[in-house]
Amino acid sequence: MSRNLELIRFNVLRNALYHTARRRALERINRSFNLLVLL
């Protein structure tokens, strides 16, 4: 039971870190394209 809980916590943390990194990358791309449109 303890092992399953550790795996769940690990997967939740990994998922959160992945989505945070992906969102930041997409926001950076979006800002870059917005700058290109303004120029």
PQR file of N, CA, C, O and H, with PARSE charges and radii, in Angstrom:
ATOM      1  N   MET A   1       0.827  -1.202   0.000 -0.4000 1.5000
ATOM      2  CA  MET A   1       0.000   0.000   0.000 -0.0000 2.0000
ATOM      3  C   MET A   1       0.869   1.263   0.000  0.5500 1.7000
ATOM      4  O   MET A   1       0.595   2.210  -0.737 -0.5500 1.4000
ATOM      5  N   SER A   2       1.906   1.270   0.822 -0.4000 1.5000
ATOM      6  CA  SER A   2       2.789   2.435   0.893 -0.0000 2.0000
ATOM      7  C   SER A   2       3.505   2.663  -0.438  0.5500 1.7000
ATOM      8  O   SER A   2       3.710   3.801  -0.862 -0.5500 1.4000
ATOM      9  H   SER A   2       2.129   0.500   1.421  0.4000 1.0000
ATOM     10  N   ARG A   3       3.879   1.566  -1.082 -0.4000 1.5000
ATOM     11  CA  ARG A   3       4.572   1.665  -2.374 -0.0000 2.0000
ATOM     12  C   ARG A   3       3.660   2.291  -3.422  0.5500 1.7000
ATOM     13  O   ARG A   3       4.099   3.126  -4.212 -0.5500 1.4000
ATOM     14  H   ARG A   3       3.713   0.643  -0.737  0.4000 1.0000
ATOM     15  N   ASN A   4       2.389   1.889  -3.429 -0.4000 1.5000
ATOM     16  CA  ASN A   4       1.442   2.458  -4.391 -0.0000 2.0000
ATOM     17  C   ASN A   4       1.258   3.954  -4.163  0.5500 1.7000
ATOM     18  O   ASN A   4       1.166   4.729  -5.115 -0.5500 1.4000
ATOM     19  H   ASN A   4       2.033   1.211  -2.787  0.4000 1.0000
ATOM     20  N   LEU A   5       1.205   4.351  -2.897 -0.4000 1.5000
ATOM     21  CA  LEU A   5       1.044   5.764  -2.576 -0.0000 2.0000
ATOM     22  C   LEU A   5       2.262   6.562  -3.037  0.5500 1.7000
ATOM     23  O   LEU A   5       2.117   7.676  -3.541 -0.5500 1.4000
ATOM     24  H   LEU A   5       1.280   3.721  -2.124  0.4000 1.0000
ATOM     25  N   GLU A   6       3.447   6.007  -2.869 -0.4000 1.5000
ATOM     26  CA  GLU A   6       4.659   6.675  -3.342 -0.0000 2.0000
ATOM     27  C   GLU A   6       4.645   6.824  -4.858  0.5500 1.7000
ATOM     28  O   GLU A   6       5.026   7.871  -5.383 -0.5500 1.4000
ATOM     29  H   GLU A   6       3.564   5.102  -2.460  0.4000 1.0000
ATOM     30  N   LEU A   7       4.211   5.793  -5.557 -0.4000 1.5000
ATOM     31  CA  LEU A   7       4.146   5.868  -7.019 -0.0000 2.0000
ATOM     32  C   LEU A   7       3.135   6.906  -7.481  0.5500 1.7000
ATOM     33  O   LEU A   7       3.377   7.632  -8.445 -0.5500 1.4000
ATOM     34  H   LEU A   7       3.901   4.943  -5.131  0.4000 1.0000
ATOM     35  N   ILE A   8       2.010   6.975  -6.795 -0.4000 1.5000
ATOM     36  CA  ILE A   8       0.992   7.965  -7.152 -0.0000 2.0000
ATOM     37  C   ILE A   8       1.539   9.375  -6.936  0.5500 1.7000
ATOM     38  O   ILE A   8       1.378  10.246  -7.791 -0.5500 1.4000
ATOM     39  H   ILE A   8       1.813   6.385  -6.011  0.4000 1.0000
ATOM     40  N   ARG A   9       2.182   9.596  -5.795 -0.4000 1.5000
ATOM     41  CA  ARG A   9       2.755  10.920  -5.524 -0.0000 2.0000
ATOM     42  C   ARG A   9       3.806  11.285  -6.562  0.5500 1.7000
ATOM     43  O   ARG A   9       3.848  12.417  -7.045 -0.5500 1.4000
ATOM     44  H   ARG A   9       2.313   8.888  -5.101  0.4000 1.0000
ATOM     45  N   PHE A  10       4.645  10.328  -6.900 -0.4000 1.5000
ATOM     46  CA  PHE A  10       5.685  10.585  -7.898 -0.0000 2.0000
ATOM     47  C   PHE A  10       5.064  10.953  -9.236  0.5500 1.7000
ATOM     48  O   PHE A  10       5.490  11.915  -9.874 -0.5500 1.4000
ATOM     49  H   PHE A  10       4.611   9.408  -6.508  0.4000 1.0000
ATOM     50  N   ASN A  11       4.065  10.197  -9.665 -0.4000 1.5000
ATOM     51  CA  ASN A  11       3.432  10.460 -10.956 -0.0000 2.0000
ATOM     52  C   ASN A  11       2.702  11.797 -10.970  0.5500 1.7000
ATOM     53  O   ASN A  11       2.716  12.502 -11.979 -0.5500 1.4000
ATOM     54  H   ASN A  11       3.719   9.414  -9.147  0.4000 1.0000
ATOM     55  N   VAL A  12       2.067  12.148  -9.864 -0.4000 1.5000
ATOM     56  CA  VAL A  12       1.375  13.439  -9.787 -0.0000 2.0000
ATOM     57  C   VAL A  12       2.381  14.582  -9.884  0.5500 1.7000
ATOM     58  O   VAL A  12       2.150  15.558 -10.598 -0.5500 1.4000
ATOM     59  H   VAL A  12       2.055  11.575  -9.044  0.4000 1.0000
ATOM     60  N   LEU A  13       3.497  14.461  -9.166 -0.4000 1.5000
ATOM     61  CA  LEU A  13       4.523  15.501  -9.218 -0.0000 2.0000
ATOM     62  C   LEU A  13       5.133  15.608 -10.608  0.5500 1.7000
ATOM     63  O   LEU A  13       5.326  16.710 -11.121 -0.5500 1.4000
ATOM     64  H   LEU A  13       3.685  13.668  -8.586  0.4000 1.0000
ATOM     65  N   ARG A  14       5.434  14.476 -11.214 -0.4000 1.5000
ATOM     66  CA  ARG A  14       6.017  14.483 -12.560 -0.0000 2.0000
ATOM     67  C   ARG A  14       5.052  15.113 -13.558  0.5500 1.7000
ATOM     68  O   ARG A  14       5.467  15.886 -14.421 -0.5500 1.4000
ATOM     69  H   ARG A  14       5.278  13.581 -10.797  0.4000 1.0000
ATOM     70  N   ASN A  15       3.771  14.786 -13.442 -0.4000 1.5000
ATOM     71  CA  ASN A  15       2.758  15.336 -14.329 -0.0000 2.0000
ATOM     72  C   ASN A  15       2.657  16.855 -14.159  0.5500 1.7000
ATOM     73  O   ASN A  15       2.565  17.588 -15.144 -0.5500 1.4000
ATOM     74  H   ASN A  15       3.435  14.158 -12.740  0.4000 1.0000
ATOM     75  N   ALA A  16       2.673  17.318 -12.921 -0.4000 1.5000
ATOM     76  CA  ALA A  16       2.581  18.758 -12.660 -0.0000 2.0000
ATOM     77  C   ALA A  16       3.796  19.490 -13.225  0.5500 1.7000
ATOM     78  O   ALA A  16       3.657  20.552 -13.832 -0.5500 1.4000
ATOM     79  H   ALA A  16       2.747  16.722 -12.121  0.4000 1.0000
ATOM     80  N   LEU A  17       4.981  18.927 -13.029 -0.4000 1.5000
ATOM     81  CA  LEU A  17       6.193  19.566 -13.557 -0.0000 2.0000
ATOM     82  C   LEU A  17       6.187  19.592 -15.081  0.5500 1.7000
ATOM     83  O   LEU A  17       6.594  20.582 -15.690 -0.5500 1.4000
ATOM     84  H   LEU A  17       5.095  18.064 -12.537  0.4000 1.0000
ATOM     85  N   TYR A  18       5.726  18.508 -15.697 -0.4000 1.5000
ATOM     86  CA  TYR A  18       5.664  18.441 -17.158 -0.0000 2.0000
ATOM     87  C   TYR A  18       4.728  19.512 -17.703  0.5500 1.7000
ATOM     88  O   TYR A  18       5.075  20.230 -18.641 -0.5500 1.4000
ATOM     89  H   TYR A  18       5.395  17.704 -15.203  0.4000 1.0000
ATOM     90  N   HIS A  19       3.542  19.615 -17.114 -0.4000 1.5000
ATOM     91  CA  HIS A  19       2.564  20.564 -17.632 -0.0000 2.0000
ATOM     92  C   HIS A  19       2.988  22.007 -17.377  0.5500 1.7000
ATOM     93  O   HIS A  19       2.703  22.889 -18.187 -0.5500 1.4000
ATOM     94  H   HIS A  19       3.260  19.032 -16.352  0.4000 1.0000
ATOM     95  N   THR A  20       3.658  22.250 -16.269 -0.4000 1.5000
ATOM     96  CA  THR A  20       4.170  23.596 -16.002 -0.0000 2.0000
ATOM     97  C   THR A  20       5.224  23.979 -17.033  0.5500 1.7000
ATOM     98  O   THR A  20       5.198  25.085 -17.573 -0.5500 1.4000
ATOM     99  H   THR A  20       3.889  21.534 -15.611  0.4000 1.0000
ATOM    100  N   ALA A  21       6.141  23.075 -17.303 -0.4000 1.5000
ATOM    101  CA  ALA A  21       7.194  23.348 -18.289 -0.0000 2.0000
ATOM    102  C   ALA A  21       6.600  23.536 -19.678  0.5500 1.7000
ATOM    103  O   ALA A  21       7.027  24.416 -20.425 -0.5500 1.4000
ATOM    104  H   ALA A  21       6.163  22.176 -16.865  0.4000 1.0000
ATOM    105  N   ARG A  22       5.627  22.718 -20.023 -0.4000 1.5000
ATOM    106  CA  ARG A  22       5.004  22.833 -21.346 -0.0000 2.0000
ATOM    107  C   ARG A  22       4.268  24.158 -21.489  0.5500 1.7000
ATOM    108  O   ARG A  22       4.358  24.821 -22.522 -0.5500 1.4000
ATOM    109  H   ARG A  22       5.281  22.003 -19.416  0.4000 1.0000
ATOM    110  N   ARG A  23       3.530  24.541 -20.430 -0.4000 1.5000
ATOM    111  CA  ARG A  23       2.803  25.808 -20.481 -0.0000 2.0000
ATOM    112  C   ARG A  23       3.754  26.986 -20.632  0.5500 1.7000
ATOM    113  O   ARG A  23       3.486  27.906 -21.404 -0.5500 1.4000
ATOM    114  H   ARG A  23       3.456  24.002 -19.591  0.4000 1.0000
ATOM    115  N   ARG A  24       4.864  26.962 -19.900 -0.4000 1.5000
ATOM    116  CA  ARG A  24       5.845  28.049 -20.013 -0.0000 2.0000
ATOM    117  C   ARG A  24       6.439  28.112 -21.410  0.5500 1.7000
ATOM    118  O   ARG A  24       6.628  29.197 -21.958 -0.5500 1.4000
ATOM    119  H   ARG A  24       5.082  26.214 -19.273  0.4000 1.0000
ATOM    120  N   ALA A  25       6.731  26.967 -21.981 -0.4000 1.5000
ATOM    121  CA  ALA A  25       7.302  26.943 -23.334 -0.0000 2.0000
ATOM    122  C   ALA A  25       6.301  27.493 -24.345  0.5500 1.7000
ATOM    123  O   ALA A  25       6.669  28.277 -25.220 -0.5500 1.4000
ATOM    124  H   ALA A  25       6.578  26.085 -21.536  0.4000 1.0000
ATOM    125  N   LEU A  26       5.046  27.089 -24.232 -0.4000 1.5000
ATOM    126  CA  LEU A  26       4.032  27.576 -25.167 -0.0000 2.0000
ATOM    127  C   LEU A  26       3.771  29.070 -24.982  0.5500 1.7000
ATOM    128  O   LEU A  26       3.536  29.783 -25.957 -0.5500 1.4000
ATOM    129  H   LEU A  26       4.747  26.452 -23.522  0.4000 1.0000
ATOM    130  N   GLU A  27       3.813  29.545 -23.740 -0.4000 1.5000
ATOM    131  CA  GLU A  27       3.655  30.983 -23.511 -0.0000 2.0000
ATOM    132  C   GLU A  27       4.810  31.762 -24.126  0.5500 1.7000
ATOM    133  O   GLU A  27       4.607  32.846 -24.674 -0.5500 1.4000
ATOM    134  H   GLU A  27       4.004  28.965 -22.948  0.4000 1.0000
ATOM    135  N   ARG A  28       6.017  31.219 -24.039 -0.4000 1.5000
ATOM    136  CA  ARG A  28       7.185  31.882 -24.635 -0.0000 2.0000
ATOM    137  C   ARG A  28       7.030  31.956 -26.152  0.5500 1.7000
ATOM    138  O   ARG A  28       7.320  32.989 -26.755 -0.5500 1.4000
ATOM    139  H   ARG A  28       6.182  30.339 -23.593  0.4000 1.0000
ATOM    140  N   ILE A  29       6.580  30.879 -26.763 -0.4000 1.5000
ATOM    141  CA  ILE A  29       6.362  30.872 -28.214 -0.0000 2.0000
ATOM    142  C   ILE A  29       5.283  31.881 -28.586  0.5500 1.7000
ATOM    143  O   ILE A  29       5.421  32.619 -29.562 -0.5500 1.4000
ATOM    144  H   ILE A  29       6.345  30.040 -26.273  0.4000 1.0000
ATOM    145  N   ASN A  30       4.215  31.908 -27.805 -0.4000 1.5000
ATOM    146  CA  ASN A  30       3.125  32.840 -28.069 -0.0000 2.0000
ATOM    147  C   ASN A  30       3.603  34.287 -27.982  0.5500 1.7000
ATOM    148  O   ASN A  30       3.243  35.109 -28.825 -0.5500 1.4000
ATOM    149  H   ASN A  30       4.104  31.309 -27.013  0.4000 1.0000
ATOM    150  N   ARG A  31       4.401  34.602 -26.981 -0.4000 1.5000
ATOM    151  CA  ARG A  31       4.935  35.962 -26.854 -0.0000 2.0000
ATOM    152  C   ARG A  31       5.847  36.308 -28.018  0.5500 1.7000
ATOM    153  O   ARG A  31       5.838  37.439 -28.503 -0.5500 1.4000
ATOM    154  H   ARG A  31       4.694  33.935 -26.296  0.4000 1.0000
ATOM    155  N   SER A  32       6.623  35.350 -28.462 -0.4000 1.5000
ATOM    156  CA  SER A  32       7.521  35.594 -29.594 -0.0000 2.0000
ATOM    157  C   SER A  32       6.730  35.917 -30.853  0.5500 1.7000
ATOM    158  O   SER A  32       7.069  36.853 -31.578 -0.5500 1.4000
ATOM    159  H   SER A  32       6.629  34.431 -28.068  0.4000 1.0000
ATOM    160  N   PHE A  33       5.683  35.150 -31.116 -0.4000 1.5000
ATOM    161  CA  PHE A  33       4.866  35.420 -32.298 -0.0000 2.0000
ATOM    162  C   PHE A  33       4.126  36.744 -32.172  0.5500 1.7000
ATOM    163  O   PHE A  33       3.964  37.460 -33.161 -0.5500 1.4000
ATOM    164  H   PHE A  33       5.409  34.389 -30.527  0.4000 1.0000
ATOM    165  N   ASN A  34       3.676  37.075 -30.971 -0.4000 1.5000
ATOM    166  CA  ASN A  34       3.030  38.378 -30.779 -0.0000 2.0000
ATOM    167  C   ASN A  34       4.002  39.513 -31.073  0.5500 1.7000
ATOM    168  O   ASN A  34       3.619  40.517 -31.675 -0.5500 1.4000
ATOM    169  H   ASN A  34       3.808  36.494 -30.168  0.4000 1.0000
ATOM    170  N   LEU A  35       5.247  39.364 -30.656 -0.4000 1.5000
ATOM    171  CA  LEU A  35       6.256  40.379 -30.949 -0.0000 2.0000
ATOM    172  C   LEU A  35       6.485  40.492 -32.451  0.5500 1.7000
ATOM    173  O   LEU A  35       6.606  41.597 -32.979 -0.5500 1.4000
ATOM    174  H   LEU A  35       5.558  38.549 -30.167  0.4000 1.0000
ATOM    175  N   LEU A  36       6.545  39.355 -33.141 -0.4000 1.5000
ATOM    176  CA  LEU A  36       6.728  39.389 -34.592 -0.0000 2.0000
ATOM    177  C   LEU A  36       5.569  40.089 -35.287  0.5500 1.7000
ATOM    178  O   LEU A  36       5.775  40.803 -36.268 -0.5500 1.4000
ATOM    179  H   LEU A  36       6.447  38.458 -32.711  0.4000 1.0000
ATOM    180  N   VAL A  37       4.372  39.893 -34.794 -0.4000 1.5000
ATOM    181  CA  VAL A  37       3.207  40.549 -35.396 -0.0000 2.0000
ATOM    182  C   VAL A  37       3.299  42.062 -35.201  0.5500 1.7000
ATOM    183  O   VAL A  37       2.963  42.832 -36.101 -0.5500 1.4000
ATOM    184  H   VAL A  37       4.204  39.313 -33.997  0.4000 1.0000
ATOM    185  N   LEU A  38       3.753  42.479 -34.031 -0.4000 1.5000
ATOM    186  CA  LEU A  38       3.861  43.916 -33.769 -0.0000 2.0000
ATOM    187  C   LEU A  38       4.955  44.574 -34.592  0.5500 1.7000
ATOM    188  O   LEU A  38       4.838  45.742 -34.961 -0.5500 1.4000
ATOM    189  H   LEU A  38       4.026  41.854 -33.300  0.4000 1.0000
ATOM    190  N   LEU A  39       6.010  43.837 -34.881 -0.4000 1.5000
ATOM    191  CA  LEU A  39       7.101  44.404 -35.666 -0.0000 2.0000
ATOM    192  C   LEU A  39       6.717  44.354 -37.118  0.5500 1.7000
ATOM    193  O   LEU A  39       7.489  44.782 -37.976 -0.5500 1.4000
ATOM    194  H   LEU A  39       6.105  42.887 -34.582  0.4000 1.0000
TER
END
